[in-house]
Amino acid sequence: MKSAGQGVNASGPLRGVRVVEFAGIGPGPLCGMLLADMGAQVLRLERLGAHDVGIERPLAFDLAQRGKRTLRLDLKTAPGLTAARALVRQADALIEGFRPGTLERLGLGPQDCLQDNPRLAYGRVTGWGQQGPLAQVAGHDLNYIALTGALDAIGRSGQPPTPPLNLLGDYAGGSLLLAMGLLAAILHARTSGQGQVVDAAMIDGVGALMAPLHGMQMAGQHAGPRGTNVLDSGAPYYEVYACADGAWLSVAPIEKRFRAVLIERLRGAGAAVDGLPDFDDRARWPELRARLAAIFASQPRAHWCAHLEGSDACVAPVLDVRTAADHPHHAARGSFVQVDGVTQPAPAPRFSVTPNGVPSGPGQGGDARDWALAWGVAPEILSTLN
């Protein structure tokens, strides 16, 4: 595991890219973190005073703020607005996640900012989007994935839909969609000189992620109710099983050749696998599930990992966030880093020519005014701020 104290990732492929992030919650900050992890200078504009961010945590553990620098200002004052517009004028991209119209009322909407900086990639991330009947309505990840059909598809048969944390709406459908859109807009601006608005709505992002499932449904491959299909816990060969010590094991040999490896490995581990039902016989799935459950419940997880993990049986232990970093595979890859004593996922993806560095911890990146000055913001503008 790599360790770092204070530092800034200046070696990634986005080195030299300047991003202004208006402080918010959920997908905007994580998008900024992803860009900072890849070497962008992300300067976060934080409002003065306390404000409700939903789930409070100490700054050291607000990992979406790593690698950034923060400037606190009041956008409702002339000095604050002047400083914000000066920074946006020098930026390649902007991130904001407020309700539609909020920054327009402050004089920082797309029309104002693109007039100041015609090459700007103006990124907006919301749940419902910038237009539509729900555009001004409050909501959270769970609401957005509910409207797309994704939430209805997640869960076990006969049970209510299961909230998948806020990974699907906020982060996959929001942060990643916005990051991809901003990078595309930056490339376009560099070849054309023309900036634009990137409207990253979580309902659109989750909808795009659902495209393969829509195709499977149309083809009749995922046509049953929730929890009865191959990928949603319906198939006994795509399931998690409890072991004798109460630990869990993920088992996912979808392909026939991998199922054969599973059976062979189970037999070698002393399991009674003769007479198991045909994996493709849906009518016997309950029987197969019961047989496999009994097998895995007969020994502790370490026994099964010793015989199955590292093979094409498609088996892996279900680790919690506290123990995941200790797995030998993560250790070998350096998948986790320790920054200021806090263990966290390392920057991703990985690059062969412009490798990512170890990010600075939240609030440890240095003075934001130094970046502002380096960007070309006049010292007298910064001197008016607290």
WOKA-V955824 format. One record per residue. N is the residue number from 0. RES is the residue in three letters. SS is DSSP state (2 for helix, 1 for strand, 0 for the rest). PSI is psi in whole degrees, 0 to 359 (999 if undefined). BURIAL is b if it has 24 or more other C-alpha atoms within 12 Angstrom, else e. Layout:
BEGIN
n=N res=RES ss=SS psi=PSI burial=BURIAL
n=N res=RES ss=SS psi=PSI burial=BURIAL
END
This chain:
BEGIN
n=0 res=MET ss=0 psi=127 burial=b
n=1 res=LYS ss=1 psi=149 burial=b
n=2 res=SER ss=1 psi=155 burial=b
n=3 res=ALA ss=1 psi=152 burial=b
n=4 res=GLY ss=0 psi=247 burial=e
n=5 res=GLN ss=0 psi=142 burial=e
n=6 res=GLY ss=0 psi=164 burial=b
n=7 res=VAL ss=0 psi=133 burial=b
n=8 res=ASN ss=0 psi=102 burial=b
n=9 res=ALA ss=0 psi=11 burial=b
n=10 res=SER ss=0 psi=356 burial=b
n=11 res=GLY ss=0 psi=174 burial=b
n=12 res=PRO ss=0 psi=344 burial=b
n=13 res=LEU ss=0 psi=17 burial=b
n=14 res=ARG ss=0 psi=130 burial=b
n=15 res=GLY ss=0 psi=346 burial=b
n=16 res=VAL ss=0 psi=132 burial=b
n=17 res=ARG ss=1 psi=129 burial=b
n=18 res=VAL ss=1 psi=130 burial=b
n=19 res=VAL ss=1 psi=123 burial=b
n=20 res=GLU ss=1 psi=118 burial=b
n=21 res=PHE ss=1 psi=121 burial=b
n=22 res=ALA ss=0 psi=135 burial=b
n=23 res=GLY ss=0 psi=204 burial=b
n=24 res=ILE ss=0 psi=163 burial=b
n=25 res=GLY ss=0 psi=237 burial=b
n=26 res=PRO ss=2 psi=327 burial=b
n=27 res=GLY ss=2 psi=307 burial=b
n=28 res=PRO ss=2 psi=321 burial=b
n=29 res=LEU ss=2 psi=323 burial=b
n=30 res=CYS ss=2 psi=315 burial=b
n=31 res=GLY ss=2 psi=321 burial=b
n=32 res=MET ss=2 psi=316 burial=b
n=33 res=LEU ss=2 psi=319 burial=b
n=34 res=LEU ss=2 psi=320 burial=b
n=35 res=ALA ss=2 psi=321 burial=b
n=36 res=ASP ss=2 psi=331 burial=b
n=37 res=MET ss=0 psi=11 burial=b
n=38 res=GLY ss=0 psi=355 burial=b
n=39 res=ALA ss=0 psi=149 burial=b
n=40 res=GLN ss=1 psi=107 burial=b
n=41 res=VAL ss=1 psi=111 burial=b
n=42 res=LEU ss=1 psi=115 burial=b
n=43 res=ARG ss=1 psi=128 burial=b
n=44 res=LEU ss=1 psi=111 burial=b
n=45 res=GLU ss=1 psi=136 burial=b
n=46 res=ARG ss=0 psi=157 burial=b
n=47 res=LEU ss=0 psi=148 burial=e
n=48 res=GLY ss=0 psi=173 burial=e
n=49 res=ALA ss=0 psi=150 burial=e
n=50 res=HIS ss=0 psi=157 burial=e
n=51 res=ASP ss=0 psi=117 burial=e
n=52 res=VAL ss=0 psi=14 burial=e
n=53 res=GLY ss=0 psi=284 burial=e
n=54 res=ILE ss=0 psi=104 burial=e
n=55 res=GLU ss=0 psi=148 burial=e
n=56 res=ARG ss=0 psi=153 burial=e
n=57 res=PRO ss=0 psi=148 burial=e
n=58 res=LEU ss=2 psi=322 burial=e
n=59 res=ALA ss=2 psi=337 burial=e
n=60 res=PHE ss=2 psi=6 burial=e
n=61 res=ASP ss=0 psi=75 burial=b
n=62 res=LEU ss=2 psi=342 burial=b
n=63 res=ALA ss=2 psi=349 burial=b
n=64 res=GLN ss=2 psi=4 burial=b
n=65 res=ARG ss=0 psi=150 burial=b
n=66 res=GLY ss=0 psi=1 burial=b
n=67 res=LYS ss=0 psi=168 burial=b
n=68 res=ARG ss=1 psi=147 burial=b
n=69 res=THR ss=1 psi=134 burial=b
n=70 res=LEU ss=1 psi=124 burial=b
n=71 res=ARG ss=1 psi=128 burial=b
n=72 res=LEU ss=0 psi=164 burial=b
n=73 res=ASP ss=0 psi=108 burial=e
n=74 res=LEU ss=0 psi=349 burial=b
n=75 res=LYS ss=0 psi=2 burial=e
n=76 res=THR ss=0 psi=156 burial=e
n=77 res=ALA ss=2 psi=316 burial=e
n=78 res=PRO ss=2 psi=319 burial=e
n=79 res=GLY ss=2 psi=315 burial=b
n=80 res=LEU ss=2 psi=319 burial=b
n=81 res=THR ss=2 psi=317 burial=b
n=82 res=ALA ss=2 psi=318 burial=b
n=83 res=ALA ss=2 psi=315 burial=b
n=84 res=ARG ss=2 psi=328 burial=b
n=85 res=ALA ss=2 psi=321 burial=b
n=86 res=LEU ss=2 psi=315 burial=b
n=87 res=VAL ss=2 psi=326 burial=b
n=88 res=ARG ss=2 psi=333 burial=b
n=89 res=GLN ss=0 psi=0 burial=b
n=90 res=ALA ss=0 psi=158 burial=b
n=91 res=ASP ss=0 psi=329 burial=b
n=92 res=ALA ss=1 psi=158 burial=b
n=93 res=LEU ss=1 psi=142 burial=b
n=94 res=ILE ss=1 psi=127 burial=b
n=95 res=GLU ss=1 psi=146 burial=b
n=96 res=GLY ss=0 psi=34 burial=b
n=97 res=PHE ss=0 psi=172 burial=b
n=98 res=ARG ss=0 psi=148 burial=b
n=99 res=PRO ss=0 psi=133 burial=b
n=100 res=GLY ss=0 psi=346 burial=e
n=101 res=THR ss=2 psi=309 burial=e
n=102 res=LEU ss=2 psi=333 burial=b
n=103 res=GLU ss=2 psi=319 burial=e
n=104 res=ARG ss=2 psi=338 burial=e
n=105 res=LEU ss=0 psi=358 burial=b
n=106 res=GLY ss=0 psi=22 burial=b
n=107 res=LEU ss=0 psi=23 burial=b
n=108 res=GLY ss=0 psi=176 burial=b
n=109 res=PRO ss=2 psi=319 burial=b
n=110 res=GLN ss=2 psi=315 burial=e
n=111 res=ASP ss=2 psi=313 burial=e
n=112 res=CYS ss=2 psi=322 burial=b
n=113 res=LEU ss=2 psi=336 burial=b
n=114 res=GLN ss=2 psi=320 burial=e
n=115 res=ASP ss=2 psi=324 burial=e
n=116 res=ASN ss=0 psi=88 burial=b
n=117 res=PRO ss=0 psi=346 burial=b
n=118 res=ARG ss=0 psi=6 burial=b
n=119 res=LEU ss=0 psi=137 burial=b
n=120 res=ALA ss=1 psi=105 burial=b
n=121 res=TYR ss=1 psi=102 burial=b
n=122 res=GLY ss=1 psi=126 burial=b
n=123 res=ARG ss=1 psi=125 burial=b
n=124 res=VAL ss=1 psi=124 burial=b
n=125 res=THR ss=1 psi=171 burial=b
n=126 res=GLY ss=0 psi=309 burial=b
n=127 res=TRP ss=0 psi=346 burial=b
n=128 res=GLY ss=0 psi=175 burial=b
n=129 res=GLN ss=0 psi=339 burial=b
n=130 res=GLN ss=0 psi=166 burial=e
n=131 res=GLY ss=0 psi=162 burial=e
n=132 res=PRO ss=0 psi=334 burial=e
n=133 res=LEU ss=0 psi=4 burial=e
n=134 res=ALA ss=0 psi=326 burial=e
n=135 res=GLN ss=0 psi=7 burial=e
n=136 res=VAL ss=0 psi=139 burial=e
n=137 res=ALA ss=0 psi=153 burial=e
n=138 res=GLY ss=0 psi=173 burial=b
n=139 res=HIS ss=0 psi=174 burial=b
n=140 res=ASP ss=2 psi=310 burial=b
n=141 res=LEU ss=2 psi=322 burial=b
n=142 res=ASN ss=2 psi=319 burial=b
n=143 res=TYR ss=2 psi=317 burial=b
n=144 res=ILE ss=2 psi=338 burial=b
n=145 res=ALA ss=2 psi=321 burial=b
n=146 res=LEU ss=2 psi=341 burial=e
n=147 res=THR ss=2 psi=348 burial=b
n=148 res=GLY ss=0 psi=350 burial=b
n=149 res=ALA ss=0 psi=315 burial=b
n=150 res=LEU ss=2 psi=320 burial=b
n=151 res=ASP ss=2 psi=334 burial=b
n=152 res=ALA ss=2 psi=355 burial=b
n=153 res=ILE ss=0 psi=121 burial=b
n=154 res=GLY ss=0 psi=177 burial=b
n=155 res=ARG ss=0 psi=158 burial=b
n=156 res=SER ss=0 psi=132 burial=e
n=157 res=GLY ss=0 psi=2 burial=e
n=158 res=GLN ss=0 psi=160 burial=e
n=159 res=PRO ss=0 psi=160 burial=e
n=160 res=PRO ss=0 psi=145 burial=e
n=161 res=THR ss=0 psi=120 burial=e
n=162 res=PRO ss=0 psi=122 burial=b
n=163 res=PRO ss=0 psi=60 burial=e
n=164 res=LEU ss=0 psi=213 burial=e
n=165 res=ASN ss=0 psi=32 burial=b
n=166 res=LEU ss=2 psi=323 burial=b
n=167 res=LEU ss=2 psi=312 burial=b
n=168 res=GLY ss=2 psi=298 burial=b
n=169 res=ASP ss=2 psi=309 burial=b
n=170 res=TYR ss=2 psi=313 burial=b
n=171 res=ALA ss=2 psi=310 burial=b
n=172 res=GLY ss=2 psi=341 burial=b
n=173 res=GLY ss=2 psi=291 burial=b
n=174 res=SER ss=2 psi=310 burial=b
n=175 res=LEU ss=2 psi=322 burial=b
n=176 res=LEU ss=2 psi=318 burial=b
n=177 res=LEU ss=2 psi=316 burial=b
n=178 res=ALA ss=2 psi=314 burial=b
n=179 res=MET ss=2 psi=317 burial=b
n=180 res=GLY ss=2 psi=319 burial=b
n=181 res=LEU ss=2 psi=316 burial=b
n=182 res=LEU ss=2 psi=322 burial=b
n=183 res=ALA ss=2 psi=318 burial=b
n=184 res=ALA ss=2 psi=324 burial=b
n=185 res=ILE ss=2 psi=317 burial=b
n=186 res=LEU ss=2 psi=316 burial=e
n=187 res=HIS ss=2 psi=318 burial=e
n=188 res=ALA ss=2 psi=326 burial=b
n=189 res=ARG ss=2 psi=335 burial=e
n=190 res=THR ss=2 psi=335 burial=e
n=191 res=SER ss=2 psi=341 burial=e
n=192 res=GLY ss=0 psi=6 burial=e
n=193 res=GLN ss=0 psi=120 burial=e
n=194 res=GLY ss=0 psi=176 burial=b
n=195 res=GLN ss=1 psi=169 burial=b
n=196 res=VAL ss=1 psi=134 burial=b
n=197 res=VAL ss=1 psi=109 burial=b
n=198 res=ASP ss=1 psi=97 burial=b
n=199 res=ALA ss=1 psi=92 burial=b
n=200 res=ALA ss=1 psi=134 burial=b
n=201 res=MET ss=2 psi=325 burial=b
n=202 res=ILE ss=2 psi=329 burial=b
n=203 res=ASP ss=2 psi=318 burial=b
n=204 res=GLY ss=2 psi=315 burial=b
n=205 res=VAL ss=2 psi=322 burial=b
n=206 res=GLY ss=2 psi=317 burial=b
n=207 res=ALA ss=2 psi=320 burial=b
n=208 res=LEU ss=2 psi=334 burial=b
n=209 res=MET ss=0 psi=356 burial=b
n=210 res=ALA ss=2 psi=312 burial=e
n=211 res=PRO ss=2 psi=323 burial=e
n=212 res=LEU ss=2 psi=322 burial=b
n=213 res=HIS ss=2 psi=317 burial=e
n=214 res=GLY ss=2 psi=319 burial=e
n=215 res=MET ss=2 psi=322 burial=e
n=216 res=GLN ss=2 psi=316 burial=e
n=217 res=MET ss=2 psi=328 burial=e
n=218 res=ALA ss=0 psi=359 burial=e
n=219 res=GLY ss=0 psi=14 burial=e
n=220 res=GLN ss=0 psi=346 burial=e
n=221 res=HIS ss=0 psi=59 burial=b
n=222 res=ALA ss=0 psi=353 burial=e
n=223 res=GLY ss=0 psi=173 burial=b
n=224 res=PRO ss=0 psi=168 burial=b
n=225 res=ARG ss=0 psi=135 burial=b
n=226 res=GLY ss=0 psi=12 burial=b
n=227 res=THR ss=0 psi=4 burial=b
n=228 res=ASN ss=0 psi=175 burial=b
n=229 res=VAL ss=2 psi=315 burial=b
n=230 res=LEU ss=2 psi=1 burial=b
n=231 res=ASP ss=2 psi=26 burial=b
n=232 res=SER ss=0 psi=3 burial=b
n=233 res=GLY ss=0 psi=320 burial=b
n=234 res=ALA ss=0 psi=132 burial=b
n=235 res=PRO ss=0 psi=346 burial=b
n=236 res=TYR ss=0 psi=10 burial=b
n=237 res=TYR ss=0 psi=77 burial=b
n=238 res=GLU ss=1 psi=166 burial=b
n=239 res=VAL ss=1 psi=138 burial=b
n=240 res=TYR ss=1 psi=143 burial=b
n=241 res=ALA ss=1 psi=139 burial=b
n=242 res=CYS ss=0 psi=177 burial=b
n=243 res=ALA ss=0 psi=332 burial=e
n=244 res=ASP ss=0 psi=9 burial=e
n=245 res=GLY ss=0 psi=355 burial=e
n=246 res=ALA ss=0 psi=162 burial=b
n=247 res=TRP ss=1 psi=152 burial=b
n=248 res=LEU ss=1 psi=131 burial=b
n=249 res=SER ss=1 psi=134 burial=b
n=250 res=VAL ss=1 psi=119 burial=b
n=251 res=ALA ss=0 psi=49 burial=b
n=252 res=PRO ss=0 psi=81 burial=b
n=253 res=ILE ss=0 psi=316 burial=b
n=254 res=GLU ss=0 psi=148 burial=e
n=255 res=LYS ss=2 psi=319 burial=e
n=256 res=ARG ss=2 psi=330 burial=e
n=257 res=PHE ss=2 psi=329 burial=e
n=258 res=ARG ss=2 psi=322 burial=b
n=259 res=ALA ss=2 psi=321 burial=e
n=260 res=VAL ss=2 psi=318 burial=b
n=261 res=LEU ss=2 psi=311 burial=b
n=262 res=ILE ss=2 psi=316 burial=b
n=263 res=GLU ss=2 psi=316 burial=e
n=264 res=ARG ss=2 psi=320 burial=b
n=265 res=LEU ss=2 psi=319 burial=b
n=266 res=ARG ss=2 psi=318 burial=e
n=267 res=GLY ss=2 psi=336 burial=e
n=268 res=ALA ss=0 psi=3 burial=e
n=269 res=GLY ss=0 psi=10 burial=e
n=270 res=ALA ss=0 psi=148 burial=b
n=271 res=ALA ss=0 psi=95 burial=e
n=272 res=VAL ss=0 psi=356 burial=b
n=273 res=ASP ss=0 psi=136 burial=e
n=274 res=GLY ss=0 psi=13 burial=e
n=275 res=LEU ss=0 psi=141 burial=b
n=276 res=PRO ss=0 psi=155 burial=e
n=277 res=ASP ss=0 psi=128 burial=b
n=278 res=PHE ss=0 psi=334 burial=b
n=279 res=ASP ss=0 psi=359 burial=e
n=280 res=ASP ss=0 psi=94 burial=e
n=281 res=ARG ss=2 psi=328 burial=e
n=282 res=ALA ss=2 psi=336 burial=e
n=283 res=ARG ss=2 psi=10 burial=e
n=284 res=TRP ss=2 psi=316 burial=b
n=285 res=PRO ss=2 psi=320 burial=e
n=286 res=GLU ss=2 psi=316 burial=e
n=287 res=LEU ss=2 psi=318 burial=b
n=288 res=ARG ss=2 psi=316 burial=b
n=289 res=ALA ss=2 psi=319 burial=e
n=290 res=ARG ss=2 psi=314 burial=b
n=291 res=LEU ss=2 psi=321 burial=b
n=292 res=ALA ss=2 psi=318 burial=b
n=293 res=ALA ss=2 psi=321 burial=e
n=294 res=ILE ss=2 psi=308 burial=b
n=295 res=PHE ss=2 psi=332 burial=b
n=296 res=ALA ss=0 psi=353 burial=b
n=297 res=SER ss=0 psi=346 burial=b
n=298 res=GLN ss=0 psi=156 burial=b
n=299 res=PRO ss=0 psi=162 burial=e
n=300 res=ARG ss=2 psi=323 burial=b
n=301 res=ALA ss=2 psi=325 burial=b
n=302 res=HIS ss=2 psi=312 burial=b
n=303 res=TRP ss=2 psi=322 burial=b
n=304 res=CYS ss=2 psi=321 burial=b
n=305 res=ALA ss=2 psi=328 burial=e
n=306 res=HIS ss=2 psi=335 burial=b
n=307 res=LEU ss=2 psi=322 burial=b
n=308 res=GLU ss=0 psi=145 burial=b
n=309 res=GLY ss=0 psi=10 burial=e
n=310 res=SER ss=0 psi=175 burial=b
n=311 res=ASP ss=0 psi=17 burial=b
n=312 res=ALA ss=0 psi=350 burial=b
n=313 res=CYS ss=0 psi=56 burial=b
n=314 res=VAL ss=1 psi=138 burial=b
n=315 res=ALA ss=1 psi=147 burial=b
n=316 res=PRO ss=1 psi=147 burial=b
n=317 res=VAL ss=0 psi=103 burial=b
n=318 res=LEU ss=0 psi=152 burial=e
n=319 res=ASP ss=0 psi=171 burial=e
n=320 res=VAL ss=0 psi=340 burial=e
n=321 res=ARG ss=0 psi=334 burial=e
n=322 res=THR ss=0 psi=349 burial=e
n=323 res=ALA ss=2 psi=319 burial=e
n=324 res=ALA ss=2 psi=339 burial=b
n=325 res=ASP ss=2 psi=352 burial=e
n=326 res=HIS ss=0 psi=139 burial=e
n=327 res=PRO ss=2 psi=325 burial=e
n=328 res=HIS ss=2 psi=315 burial=e
n=329 res=HIS ss=2 psi=320 burial=e
n=330 res=ALA ss=2 psi=318 burial=e
n=331 res=ALA ss=2 psi=326 burial=e
n=332 res=ARG ss=2 psi=349 burial=e
n=333 res=GLY ss=0 psi=40 burial=b
n=334 res=SER ss=0 psi=343 burial=b
n=335 res=PHE ss=1 psi=149 burial=b
n=336 res=VAL ss=1 psi=161 burial=b
n=337 res=GLN ss=1 psi=117 burial=b
n=338 res=VAL ss=1 psi=120 burial=b
n=339 res=ASP ss=0 psi=39 burial=b
n=340 res=GLY ss=0 psi=3 burial=e
n=341 res=VAL ss=1 psi=118 burial=b
n=342 res=THR ss=1 psi=135 burial=b
n=343 res=GLN ss=1 psi=160 burial=b
n=344 res=PRO ss=1 psi=141 burial=b
n=345 res=ALA ss=0 psi=158 burial=b
n=346 res=PRO ss=0 psi=144 burial=b
n=347 res=ALA ss=0 psi=154 burial=b
n=348 res=PRO ss=0 psi=184 burial=e
n=349 res=ARG ss=0 psi=147 burial=e
n=350 res=PHE ss=0 psi=139 burial=e
n=351 res=SER ss=0 psi=329 burial=e
n=352 res=VAL ss=0 psi=323 burial=e
n=353 res=THR ss=0 psi=72 burial=e
n=354 res=PRO ss=0 psi=149 burial=e
n=355 res=ASN ss=0 psi=145 burial=b
n=356 res=GLY ss=0 psi=183 burial=b
n=357 res=VAL ss=0 psi=125 burial=b
n=358 res=PRO ss=0 psi=158 burial=b
n=359 res=SER ss=0 psi=155 burial=b
n=360 res=GLY ss=0 psi=163 burial=b
n=361 res=PRO ss=0 psi=128 burial=b
n=362 res=GLY ss=0 psi=4 burial=b
n=363 res=GLN ss=0 psi=13 burial=b
n=364 res=GLY ss=0 psi=347 burial=b
n=365 res=GLY ss=0 psi=185 burial=b
n=366 res=ASP ss=0 psi=122 burial=e
n=367 res=ALA ss=2 psi=333 burial=b
n=368 res=ARG ss=2 psi=329 burial=b
n=369 res=ASP ss=2 psi=317 burial=e
n=370 res=TRP ss=2 psi=315 burial=b
n=371 res=ALA ss=2 psi=317 burial=b
n=372 res=LEU ss=2 psi=318 burial=e
n=373 res=ALA ss=2 psi=329 burial=e
n=374 res=TRP ss=2 psi=338 burial=b
n=375 res=GLY ss=0 psi=11 burial=e
n=376 res=VAL ss=0 psi=134 burial=b
n=377 res=ALA ss=0 psi=136 burial=e
n=378 res=PRO ss=2 psi=325 burial=e
n=379 res=GLU ss=2 psi=333 burial=e
n=380 res=ILE ss=2 psi=316 burial=b
n=381 res=LEU ss=2 psi=331 burial=b
n=382 res=SER ss=0 psi=344 burial=e
n=383 res=THR ss=0 psi=350 burial=e
n=384 res=LEU ss=0 psi=158 burial=e
n=385 res=ASN ss=0 psi=999 burial=e
END
